[in-house]
Amino acid sequence: MYEKDSLSLGGGLEVSKTPILCSTFTLSAPSWIPAIINRLPFALRRSGHFPTTTKLSPVPIPSSSNTKMYVFGYGSLLWYTDFPFVETIPGTVRGYNRRFWQLSPDHRGTADKPGRTVTLVPAEGGETWGVAYKVPDEHVESTFAYLNFRERAGYRCEQVEFHPDDGSAPFNLHVYISLEDINNPYNAGPSDMDDIVSTILSSRGRSGTNLEYALRLADCQRRMAPHFEDDHLFELERRLIDSCAKLHIQDNILRILGHDLPHLKSGEKQVNQSELPPAMVLPMHRLEVASGMARRG
Ligand SMILES: N[C@@H](CCC(=O)N[C@@H](CS)C(=O)NCC(=O)O)C(=O)O
């Protein structure tokens, strides 16, 4: 059971937690938080949309005294793993598929033009490959607070059963997923691949371009789990690369990951992704919902 009243995240940021849930915390930080909020996209500030109190699912807080903490990474946690871990176990979560059905108003998009990141979607017979990260006991609480903050746009903390690739006994671990419900405007629900492709090609956020996110994920999946075929991910990757070739998009990630497209060699001028045809932009109704501007109900 989590006892402390608040938790220091470093940099003067204190996170006060309710005593039971990993998921409800309020930033009680000193005066520099407004400075951060002022750098947020206008739509977020205007709608007062900055999520300083995030309601996640009621999952018992692991603390160094009561449980081991493993976190399942299946998206950016596969390559952007900036929390302490002492062990990694490759494996799968059954009953879920990985889909780019999550709107990202912060990391790979903005409130006015959210990008697309992945979540797990319940599916009969579904399976998603990823990595279980074992967090050192002494870092469990701060890692939880960090992931709650990083995954605050619509993700919630759940526990699911994890099946190691080596066939050893399955065990429960923590995972951040976004579930489709009326209180979660960031879950786009079942989405058309054309919509996903056009959003990814034309979005960027504080963590970089949405194209980088999607191509890095496909690259990680292929390199780390050659035995596991993710049709949705690799179909999306194929469509994105084809579009980059047709539109002469020159995102640096194409070179970094070795996508050897002709226009990258000819040194043609950089295509500004915001010049893409209007049809390549998410329908307004989704933007209003995601940025909290749509009237509720
Ligand atoms: N929770 C999933 C998805 C995580 C994910 O992609 N979260 C986004 C939030 S929109 C993120 O942290 N992005 C960081 C980035 O895009 O570099 C995972 O285990 O990897």
The ligand as an ORCA input file, in Angstrom:
! r2SCAN-3c Opt
* xyz 0 1
  N       1.885      2.177    -23.482
  C       2.353      1.741    -24.782
  C       2.306      2.863    -25.748
  C       3.178      3.903    -25.244
  C       3.187      5.081    -26.125
  O       3.470      5.001    -27.281
  N       2.881      6.176    -25.448
  C       3.056      7.434    -26.070
  C       2.070      8.406    -25.491
  S       1.145      9.145    -26.795
  C       4.493      7.872    -25.757
  O       4.957      7.696    -24.647
  N       5.139      8.394    -26.743
  C       6.504      8.823    -26.572
  C       7.011      9.097    -27.954
  O       6.155      9.197    -28.839
  O       8.247      9.173    -28.147
  C       3.743      1.148    -24.645
  O       3.841      0.362    -23.746
  O       4.700      1.404    -25.368
*
